[in-house]
Amino acid sequence: MSIKDSILAAALAAVLPFTCVAYANPETEPENAAVIEDVIETDDSAQYISPEEFVSSLEFKTGRVVLGNNLATLNLPDSLVFLDGENAQRLLVDGWGNPPDDVPPLGMILPAGVSPLAEESWGVTVEYEGSGYVSDEDAADIDYSDMLKDMQADMREANTWREENGYEPVQLVGWAAAPHYDAEGKKLHWAKELKFGDSEANTLNYNIRVLGRKGVLVLNFVANMDQLAEIEASVPAVLAATEFNPGQRYAEFDPDLDTVAAYGLGALVAGKVAAKTGLLALLLVLLKKFWFIPVVLIGWLFKRIGLRKKEAPVEAVSAPVAPVAETKPQEPAQTVMDLNKPDDADKR
């Protein structure tokens, strides 16, 4: 089964239990039917538009793009285009079917001349973690082979929680591209190969981190494993295009004024994959491309069902009960910022 088929099957599986329970008992039919109707009803914002209309509605930018409040600049070559945060969120949620994020990315880099809804498309989400100056003093001392073994062990531990809570396991197969640090440019990049459950196709998780005076630019490729060669060919252009602006650069760090992050360079690579909760947790660990069926409707469906999972369940509907706060296990760190929290015992 392809990744696309797997995601569609998971989406249908999320809705079918409501349907089955609702009509299994005629006495509860009215109440449960209302639940189903609330999930699948349409509103003014859930109108069908064609793939071409959706792509045309995205506002692509070219050339020089300033990120944030004069934080950094992208000097894009002709081979790349950019979507700002709002348009990037629309593509990720409504176009590719990912659950919405409370905080949209700064933007997204995409290949020019390729529809973002095409099978061969890919993208790079751009975010910023302002958690402090990350020291690179340990760069030459990091053994990435040993780190990989530790990360695989962490993944197995996280899978115990995932499987106990009904989510498919995620296997860290290995490095798709071994970590490499450019000490002069203060840029780190690496790639992991991941396997979700029994999926026949593995997932590519290609990462770039650009170190700055007060934090890190986080660039993550959204692509499939079979696109690795194309992504690797595009990495130099993305690296060359991304620079912090004056006042935010790594070399401008002032120990008397600036905060030092509580983690080192190795933690940028070794950040654990989270045991996420919520609907379709496999989609929340990594962004995965979805296909257009139709674009606005499926994105809306994910948002509506995801919201409903956070609400109190209807009594007549048999649904898993979340553990109480006192007994809920500690979730693994989700991002490098989680490693910086005082209550996290695993700071590296």
C-alpha positions as a Markdown table, in Angstrom:
| # | Residue | x | y | z |
|---|---|---|---|---|
| 1 | Met | 0.0 | 0.0 | 0.0 |
| 2 | Ser | 1.4 | 3.4 | -0.9 |
| 3 | Ile | 1.8 | 6.3 | 1.5 |
| 4 | Lys | -1.2 | 8.0 | -0.1 |
| 5 | Asp | -3.4 | 5.0 | 0.2 |
| 6 | Ser | -2.3 | 4.5 | 3.8 |
| 7 | Ile | -3.2 | 8.1 | 4.8 |
| 8 | Leu | -6.6 | 7.8 | 3.1 |
| 9 | Ala | -7.3 | 4.5 | 4.8 |
| 10 | Ala | -6.4 | 6.1 | 8.2 |
| 11 | Ala | -8.6 | 9.0 | 7.5 |
| 12 | Leu | -11.5 | 6.7 | 6.7 |
| 13 | Ala | -10.8 | 4.6 | 9.7 |
| 14 | Ala | -11.1 | 7.6 | 11.9 |
| 15 | Val | -14.6 | 8.3 | 10.7 |
| 16 | Leu | -16.0 | 4.8 | 10.3 |
| 17 | Pro | -16.2 | 4.0 | 14.1 |
| 18 | Phe | -18.6 | 6.8 | 14.5 |
| 19 | Thr | -20.8 | 5.5 | 11.7 |
| 20 | Cys | -20.7 | 1.9 | 13.0 |
| 21 | Val | -21.6 | 2.8 | 16.6 |
| 22 | Ala | -24.2 | 5.3 | 15.6 |
| 23 | Tyr | -26.4 | 2.8 | 13.8 |
| 24 | Ala | -25.6 | -0.3 | 15.9 |
| 25 | Asn | -28.2 | 0.8 | 18.4 |
| 26 | Pro | -31.4 | 2.4 | 17.1 |
| 27 | Glu | -32.0 | 4.0 | 20.5 |
| 28 | Thr | -28.9 | 6.1 | 20.2 |
| 29 | Glu | -29.2 | 6.8 | 16.5 |
| 30 | Pro | -30.5 | 10.4 | 16.7 |
| 31 | Glu | -27.7 | 11.6 | 19.1 |
| 32 | Asn | -24.9 | 9.8 | 17.2 |
| 33 | Ala | -26.3 | 10.8 | 13.8 |
| 34 | Ala | -25.9 | 14.4 | 15.0 |
| 35 | Val | -22.3 | 13.7 | 15.8 |
| 36 | Ile | -21.7 | 12.3 | 12.3 |
| 37 | Glu | -23.6 | 15.2 | 10.7 |
| 38 | Asp | -21.5 | 17.7 | 12.7 |
| 39 | Val | -18.3 | 16.0 | 11.4 |
| 40 | Ile | -19.3 | 15.8 | 7.7 |
| 41 | Glu | -21.4 | 18.9 | 7.3 |
| 42 | Thr | -20.2 | 21.6 | 5.0 |
| 43 | Asp | -20.0 | 25.3 | 5.5 |
| 44 | Asp | -19.2 | 28.4 | 3.5 |
| 45 | Ser | -15.4 | 27.9 | 3.8 |
| 46 | Ala | -15.5 | 24.2 | 2.7 |
| 47 | Gln | -16.4 | 24.8 | -1.0 |
| 48 | Tyr | -14.8 | 22.7 | -3.7 |
| 49 | Ile | -12.2 | 24.4 | -5.8 |
| 50 | Ser | -10.2 | 22.7 | -8.5 |
| 51 | Pro | -6.5 | 21.9 | -8.0 |
| 52 | Glu | -5.6 | 24.6 | -10.6 |
| 53 | Glu | -7.7 | 27.2 | -8.8 |
| 54 | Phe | -6.0 | 26.3 | -5.5 |
| 55 | Val | -2.5 | 26.6 | -6.8 |
| 56 | Ser | -3.4 | 29.9 | -8.5 |
| 57 | Ser | -4.6 | 31.2 | -5.2 |
| 58 | Leu | -1.2 | 30.7 | -3.6 |
| 59 | Glu | 1.0 | 33.8 | -3.6 |
| 60 | Phe | 4.5 | 32.6 | -4.8 |
| 61 | Lys | 7.4 | 35.0 | -4.2 |
| 62 | Thr | 10.8 | 34.9 | -6.0 |
| 63 | Gly | 14.3 | 36.4 | -5.5 |
| 64 | Arg | 15.0 | 38.2 | -2.2 |
| 65 | Val | 12.6 | 37.4 | 0.7 |
| 66 | Val | 13.0 | 38.8 | 4.2 |
| 67 | Leu | 11.9 | 36.4 | 7.0 |
| 68 | Gly | 10.3 | 37.5 | 10.2 |
| 69 | Asn | 11.0 | 40.9 | 11.7 |
| 70 | Asn | 14.2 | 41.4 | 9.6 |
| 71 | Leu | 15.5 | 38.1 | 11.1 |
| 72 | Ala | 17.0 | 36.5 | 8.0 |
| 73 | Thr | 17.0 | 36.8 | 4.2 |
| 74 | Leu | 16.4 | 34.2 | 1.5 |
| 75 | Asn | 18.2 | 35.0 | -1.8 |
| 76 | Leu | 16.4 | 32.5 | -4.0 |
| 77 | Pro | 17.8 | 31.4 | -7.3 |
| 78 | Asp | 15.4 | 31.0 | -10.3 |
| 79 | Ser | 15.0 | 27.3 | -9.5 |
| 80 | Leu | 13.2 | 28.1 | -6.2 |
| 81 | Val | 10.1 | 30.0 | -5.1 |
| 82 | Phe | 8.7 | 30.9 | -1.6 |
| 83 | Leu | 5.3 | 31.0 | 0.2 |
| 84 | Asp | 4.8 | 33.2 | 3.2 |
| 85 | Gly | 3.5 | 31.7 | 6.5 |
| 86 | Glu | -0.2 | 32.0 | 5.7 |
| 87 | Asn | 0.1 | 30.5 | 2.2 |
| 88 | Ala | 2.5 | 27.8 | 3.5 |
| 89 | Gln | -0.1 | 26.8 | 6.1 |
| 90 | Arg | -2.8 | 26.6 | 3.5 |
| 91 | Leu | -0.6 | 24.3 | 1.3 |
| 92 | Leu | 0.4 | 22.1 | 4.2 |
| 93 | Val | -3.1 | 21.7 | 5.6 |
| 94 | Asp | -5.6 | 22.1 | 2.7 |
| 95 | Gly | -3.3 | 20.9 | 0.0 |
| 96 | Trp | -1.2 | 18.1 | 1.6 |
| 97 | Gly | -3.7 | 17.1 | 4.3 |
| 98 | Asn | -1.5 | 17.7 | 7.4 |
| 99 | Pro | -3.1 | 18.6 | 10.7 |
| 100 | Pro | -3.0 | 22.4 | 11.3 |
| 101 | Asp | -0.4 | 23.9 | 13.6 |
| 102 | Asp | -1.2 | 26.6 | 16.1 |
| 103 | Val | 1.8 | 28.6 | 14.9 |
| 104 | Pro | 2.3 | 28.6 | 11.1 |
| 105 | Pro | 5.9 | 28.5 | 9.7 |
| 106 | Leu | 7.8 | 31.6 | 8.6 |
| 107 | Gly | 7.2 | 30.2 | 5.1 |
| 108 | Met | 8.1 | 27.5 | 2.7 |
| 109 | Ile | 10.5 | 27.0 | -0.1 |
| 110 | Leu | 9.4 | 25.0 | -3.2 |
| 111 | Pro | 10.9 | 24.1 | -6.6 |
| 112 | Ala | 9.9 | 26.6 | -9.3 |
| 113 | Gly | 7.9 | 25.3 | -12.3 |
| 114 | Val | 6.4 | 22.4 | -10.4 |
| 115 | Ser | 2.8 | 22.3 | -9.1 |
| 116 | Pro | 2.9 | 21.8 | -5.3 |
| 117 | Leu | 0.1 | 19.2 | -5.8 |
| 118 | Ala | 2.1 | 17.2 | -8.3 |
| 119 | Glu | 3.5 | 13.8 | -7.3 |
| 120 | Glu | 7.1 | 15.0 | -7.9 |
| 121 | Ser | 6.7 | 18.1 | -5.7 |
| 122 | Trp | 8.5 | 18.8 | -2.5 |
| 123 | Gly | 8.9 | 21.6 | -0.1 |
| 124 | Val | 11.1 | 23.0 | 2.7 |
| 125 | Thr | 9.3 | 24.5 | 5.8 |
| 126 | Val | 11.1 | 27.4 | 7.4 |
| 127 | Glu | 10.8 | 28.0 | 11.1 |
| 128 | Tyr | 12.8 | 29.8 | 13.9 |
| 129 | Glu | 13.6 | 28.6 | 17.4 |
| 130 | Gly | 14.7 | 31.6 | 19.4 |
| 131 | Ser | 16.0 | 29.5 | 22.3 |
| 132 | Gly | 19.5 | 31.0 | 22.5 |
| 133 | Tyr | 23.0 | 30.8 | 21.0 |
| 134 | Val | 23.9 | 27.2 | 20.3 |
| 135 | Ser | 27.6 | 26.5 | 20.9 |
| 136 | Asp | 29.4 | 24.5 | 18.2 |
| 137 | Glu | 32.5 | 23.8 | 20.3 |
| 138 | Asp | 31.7 | 20.1 | 20.4 |
| 139 | Ala | 31.3 | 19.8 | 16.6 |
| 140 | Ala | 34.5 | 17.9 | 16.0 |
| 141 | Asp | 33.9 | 15.5 | 18.9 |
| 142 | Ile | 30.5 | 14.2 | 18.0 |
| 143 | Asp | 30.4 | 10.5 | 17.0 |
| 144 | Tyr | 27.3 | 10.3 | 14.7 |
| 145 | Ser | 27.4 | 6.5 | 14.5 |
| 146 | Asp | 27.0 | 6.3 | 18.3 |
| 147 | Met | 24.4 | 9.0 | 18.2 |
| 148 | Leu | 22.4 | 7.0 | 15.6 |
| 149 | Lys | 22.3 | 4.0 | 17.9 |
| 150 | Asp | 21.1 | 6.2 | 20.8 |
| 151 | Met | 18.4 | 7.7 | 18.6 |
| 152 | Gln | 17.2 | 4.3 | 17.5 |
| 153 | Ala | 17.0 | 3.2 | 21.1 |
| 154 | Asp | 15.0 | 6.4 | 21.9 |
| 155 | Met | 12.7 | 5.6 | 19.0 |
| 156 | Arg | 12.0 | 2.1 | 20.3 |
| 157 | Glu | 11.2 | 3.5 | 23.7 |
| 158 | Ala | 8.8 | 6.0 | 22.2 |
| 159 | Asn | 7.2 | 3.3 | 20.2 |
| 160 | Thr | 6.2 | 1.5 | 23.4 |
| 161 | Trp | 4.0 | 4.6 | 24.2 |
| 162 | Arg | 2.7 | 4.9 | 20.7 |
| 163 | Glu | 1.6 | 1.2 | 20.4 |
| 164 | Glu | 0.0 | 1.3 | 23.9 |
| 165 | Asn | -2.0 | 4.3 | 22.8 |
| 166 | Gly | -3.1 | 2.8 | 19.5 |
| 167 | Tyr | -0.6 | 4.5 | 17.1 |
| 168 | Glu | 1.6 | 2.7 | 14.6 |
| 169 | Pro | 5.3 | 2.4 | 15.5 |
| 170 | Val | 8.0 | 4.5 | 13.7 |
| 171 | Gln | 11.4 | 2.9 | 12.9 |
| 172 | Leu | 14.5 | 4.9 | 12.4 |
| 173 | Val | 16.1 | 2.9 | 9.6 |
| 174 | Gly | 19.3 | 5.0 | 9.6 |
| 175 | Trp | 21.0 | 8.0 | 8.1 |
| 176 | Ala | 19.8 | 8.8 | 4.6 |
| 177 | Ala | 22.6 | 11.4 | 4.6 |
| 178 | Ala | 25.1 | 11.5 | 7.5 |
| 179 | Pro | 25.2 | 14.8 | 9.5 |
| 180 | His | 27.6 | 17.4 | 8.1 |
| 181 | Tyr | 28.5 | 20.7 | 9.8 |
| 182 | Asp | 29.8 | 23.7 | 7.8 |
| 183 | Ala | 31.9 | 25.5 | 10.6 |
| 184 | Glu | 32.4 | 28.6 | 8.4 |
| 185 | Gly | 28.8 | 29.1 | 7.4 |
| 186 | Lys | 27.4 | 27.8 | 10.7 |
| 187 | Lys | 25.1 | 25.4 | 8.9 |
| 188 | Leu | 24.3 | 21.8 | 9.8 |
| 189 | His | 22.4 | 19.3 | 7.7 |
| 190 | Trp | 21.5 | 15.6 | 7.8 |
| 191 | Ala | 18.8 | 13.2 | 6.7 |
| 192 | Lys | 17.0 | 10.3 | 8.4 |
| 193 | Glu | 15.2 | 7.4 | 6.8 |
| 194 | Leu | 12.0 | 6.5 | 8.7 |
| 195 | Lys | 9.5 | 3.7 | 8.3 |
| 196 | Phe | 6.0 | 4.2 | 9.5 |
| 197 | Gly | 4.3 | 1.0 | 10.6 |
| 198 | Asp | 4.0 | -1.5 | 7.7 |
| 199 | Ser | 4.2 | 1.1 | 5.0 |
| 200 | Glu | 6.0 | -0.2 | 1.9 |
| 201 | Ala | 7.6 | 3.2 | 1.2 |
| 202 | Asn | 9.9 | 4.8 | 3.7 |
| 203 | Thr | 9.8 | 8.5 | 4.6 |
| 204 | Leu | 12.6 | 11.0 | 4.1 |
| 205 | Asn | 13.3 | 13.4 | 6.9 |
| 206 | Tyr | 16.0 | 15.9 | 5.6 |
| 207 | Asn | 17.0 | 18.7 | 8.0 |
| 208 | Ile | 18.9 | 21.9 | 7.8 |
| 209 | Arg | 19.8 | 24.1 | 10.8 |
| 210 | Val | 21.3 | 27.5 | 10.4 |
| 211 | Leu | 22.9 | 28.9 | 13.6 |
| 212 | Gly | 22.3 | 32.5 | 14.6 |
| 213 | Arg | 23.1 | 34.9 | 17.5 |
| 214 | Lys | 19.9 | 34.2 | 19.4 |
| 215 | Gly | 18.5 | 31.0 | 17.9 |
| 216 | Val | 18.3 | 28.6 | 15.0 |
| 217 | Leu | 16.6 | 28.6 | 11.6 |
| 218 | Val | 14.9 | 25.3 | 11.2 |
| 219 | Leu | 14.5 | 24.0 | 7.6 |
| 220 | Asn | 12.8 | 20.7 | 7.1 |
| 221 | Phe | 12.2 | 19.1 | 3.7 |
| 222 | Val | 8.8 | 17.6 | 3.0 |
| 223 | Ala | 9.5 | 14.8 | 0.5 |
| 224 | Asn | 9.4 | 11.0 | -0.1 |
| 225 | Met | 12.4 | 8.7 | 0.2 |
| 226 | Asp | 12.5 | 8.2 | -3.6 |
| 227 | Gln | 13.2 | 11.9 | -4.0 |
| 228 | Leu | 16.5 | 11.8 | -2.0 |
| 229 | Ala | 18.7 | 12.3 | -5.0 |
| 230 | Glu | 16.7 | 15.4 | -6.1 |
| 231 | Ile | 16.7 | 16.8 | -2.6 |
| 232 | Glu | 20.4 | 16.3 | -2.2 |
| 233 | Ala | 20.9 | 18.2 | -5.5 |
| 234 | Ser | 18.8 | 21.0 | -4.1 |
| 235 | Val | 20.4 | 21.3 | -0.7 |
| 236 | Pro | 23.4 | 23.4 | -1.8 |
| 237 | Ala | 21.0 | 26.0 | -3.3 |
| 238 | Val | 18.9 | 26.2 | -0.2 |
| 239 | Leu | 22.0 | 26.5 | 2.1 |
| 240 | Ala | 23.5 | 29.2 | 0.0 |
| 241 | Ala | 20.2 | 31.1 | -0.1 |
| 242 | Thr | 19.7 | 31.3 | 3.7 |
| 243 | Glu | 21.5 | 33.8 | 5.8 |
| 244 | Phe | 20.8 | 35.7 | 9.1 |
| 245 | Asn | 20.6 | 39.5 | 8.7 |
| 246 | Pro | 23.1 | 41.9 | 10.4 |
| 247 | Gly | 22.5 | 42.0 | 14.1 |
| 248 | Gln | 21.3 | 38.3 | 14.1 |
| 249 | Arg | 24.4 | 36.6 | 12.9 |
| 250 | Tyr | 26.3 | 33.9 | 14.8 |
| 251 | Ala | 29.5 | 35.9 | 14.9 |
| 252 | Glu | 27.8 | 38.8 | 16.6 |
| 253 | Phe | 27.0 | 36.8 | 19.8 |
| 254 | Asp | 27.6 | 38.9 | 22.9 |
| 255 | Pro | 28.0 | 36.8 | 26.1 |
| 256 | Asp | 27.1 | 39.8 | 28.2 |
| 257 | Leu | 23.8 | 40.4 | 26.4 |
| 258 | Asp | 22.7 | 37.1 | 24.8 |
| 259 | Thr | 21.4 | 33.9 | 26.2 |
| 260 | Val | 23.2 | 30.6 | 25.6 |
| 261 | Ala | 21.0 | 27.6 | 24.8 |
| 262 | Ala | 21.0 | 24.8 | 27.3 |
| 263 | Tyr | 21.9 | 22.2 | 24.6 |
| 264 | Gly | 24.8 | 21.9 | 22.2 |
| 265 | Leu | 25.2 | 21.1 | 18.5 |
| 266 | Gly | 24.6 | 17.4 | 18.9 |
| 267 | Ala | 21.1 | 18.0 | 20.3 |
| 268 | Leu | 20.0 | 19.6 | 17.0 |
| 269 | Val | 20.5 | 16.3 | 15.4 |
| 270 | Ala | 19.5 | 14.0 | 18.3 |
| 271 | Gly | 16.1 | 15.6 | 19.0 |
| 272 | Lys | 13.7 | 12.8 | 19.7 |
| 273 | Val | 10.7 | 12.0 | 17.5 |
| 274 | Ala | 7.6 | 12.8 | 19.7 |
| 275 | Ala | 5.0 | 10.3 | 20.8 |
| 276 | Lys | 2.3 | 12.7 | 19.6 |
| 277 | Thr | -1.4 | 12.4 | 20.6 |
| 278 | Gly | -4.5 | 13.3 | 18.5 |
| 279 | Leu | -6.0 | 12.1 | 15.3 |
| 280 | Leu | -3.7 | 10.3 | 12.8 |
| 281 | Ala | -0.5 | 10.6 | 14.9 |
| 282 | Leu | 1.6 | 9.3 | 12.1 |
| 283 | Leu | 1.0 | 12.6 | 10.3 |
| 284 | Leu | 1.9 | 14.7 | 13.4 |
| 285 | Val | 5.4 | 13.2 | 13.7 |
| 286 | Leu | 6.5 | 14.3 | 10.2 |
| 287 | Leu | 4.7 | 16.2 | 7.5 |
| 288 | Lys | 3.6 | 13.9 | 4.8 |
| 289 | Lys | 2.3 | 14.9 | 1.4 |
| 290 | Phe | -1.3 | 14.2 | 0.7 |
| 291 | Trp | -3.2 | 14.4 | -2.5 |
| 292 | Phe | -6.0 | 16.6 | -3.7 |
| 293 | Ile | -9.5 | 15.0 | -3.1 |
| 294 | Pro | -10.6 | 17.9 | -3.1 |
| 295 | Val | -8.0 | 20.1 | -1.5 |
| 296 | Val | -10.2 | 22.4 | 0.7 |
| 297 | Leu | -12.6 | 19.7 | 1.7 |
| 298 | Ile | -10.0 | 17.2 | 2.9 |
| 299 | Gly | -8.1 | 19.9 | 4.8 |
| 300 | Trp | -11.3 | 21.0 | 6.4 |
| 301 | Leu | -12.1 | 17.4 | 7.4 |
| 302 | Phe | -8.8 | 16.9 | 9.1 |
| 303 | Lys | -9.3 | 20.2 | 11.1 |
| 304 | Arg | -12.9 | 19.3 | 12.1 |
| 305 | Ile | -12.1 | 15.8 | 13.2 |
| 306 | Gly | -8.9 | 16.9 | 14.9 |
| 307 | Leu | -10.9 | 19.5 | 16.8 |
| 308 | Arg | -13.5 | 17.0 | 17.9 |
| 309 | Lys | -10.9 | 14.7 | 19.3 |
| 310 | Lys | -10.1 | 17.4 | 21.8 |
| 311 | Glu | -13.7 | 17.8 | 22.9 |
| 312 | Ala | -15.5 | 15.7 | 25.5 |
| 313 | Pro | -16.6 | 12.5 | 23.7 |
| 314 | Val | -20.4 | 11.9 | 23.3 |
| 315 | Glu | -21.5 | 9.3 | 25.9 |
| 316 | Ala | -23.1 | 6.9 | 23.4 |
| 317 | Val | -20.1 | 6.7 | 21.2 |
| 318 | Ser | -17.5 | 4.2 | 22.3 |
| 319 | Ala | -14.1 | 5.9 | 22.1 |
| 320 | Pro | -10.8 | 5.4 | 23.8 |
| 321 | Val | -10.5 | 7.2 | 27.1 |
| 322 | Ala | -7.3 | 9.3 | 27.6 |
| 323 | Pro | -5.4 | 8.5 | 30.7 |
| 324 | Val | -5.8 | 11.0 | 33.6 |
| 325 | Ala | -3.1 | 13.6 | 34.0 |
| 326 | Glu | -1.6 | 11.9 | 37.1 |
| 327 | Thr | -0.9 | 8.7 | 35.2 |
| 328 | Lys | -0.1 | 9.9 | 31.7 |
| 329 | Pro | 3.5 | 9.0 | 30.7 |
| 330 | Gln | 5.9 | 11.7 | 29.9 |
| 331 | Glu | 5.9 | 12.4 | 26.2 |
| 332 | Pro | 9.3 | 12.4 | 24.4 |
| 333 | Ala | 10.6 | 15.8 | 23.4 |
| 334 | Gln | 9.0 | 17.2 | 20.3 |
| 335 | Thr | 11.5 | 19.7 | 19.2 |
| 336 | Val | 14.9 | 21.1 | 20.2 |
| 337 | Met | 13.0 | 23.7 | 22.2 |
| 338 | Asp | 11.5 | 20.9 | 24.4 |
| 339 | Leu | 15.1 | 19.9 | 25.3 |
| 340 | Asn | 15.5 | 23.4 | 26.7 |
| 341 | Lys | 12.6 | 23.2 | 29.2 |
| 342 | Pro | 13.6 | 23.0 | 32.9 |
| 343 | Asp | 11.4 | 19.9 | 33.6 |
| 344 | Asp | 13.1 | 17.9 | 30.8 |
| 345 | Ala | 15.6 | 15.5 | 32.2 |
| 346 | Asp | 17.2 | 14.6 | 28.9 |
| 347 | Lys | 19.0 | 17.7 | 27.9 |
| 348 | Arg | 22.0 | 16.9 | 25.7 |
